[in-house]
């Protein structure tokens, strides 16, 4: 099953994720997920995101799927 999830963040969500990354006072797992969501919102492909954020492709897929719900 090759389902692709699209991430469309509104401006307050983008601002919240960006502020989270700037502060750096969150667990690494949350920061990686914030990076994934911002990159997906920018339109990058799953493979590119996985390489850039240094996570596996399944992590990108699961993060996008979880935000879609």
Secondary structure as the mmCIF struct_conf table of DSSP 4:
data_model
#
loop_
_struct_conf.conf_type_id
_struct_conf.id
_struct_conf.beg_label_comp_id
_struct_conf.beg_label_asym_id
_struct_conf.beg_label_seq_id
_struct_conf.end_label_comp_id
_struct_conf.end_label_asym_id
_struct_conf.end_label_seq_id
HELX_RH_AL_P HELX_RH_AL_P1 UNK A 11 UNK A 23
BEND BEND1 UNK A 26 UNK A 26
HELX_RH_AL_P HELX_RH_AL_P2 UNK A 28 UNK A 41
TURN_TY1_P TURN_TY1_P1 UNK A 42 UNK A 43
HELX_RH_AL_P HELX_RH_AL_P3 UNK A 46 UNK A 53
TURN_TY1_P TURN_TY1_P2 UNK A 54 UNK A 54
HELX_RH_AL_P HELX_RH_AL_P4 UNK A 57 UNK A 68
#
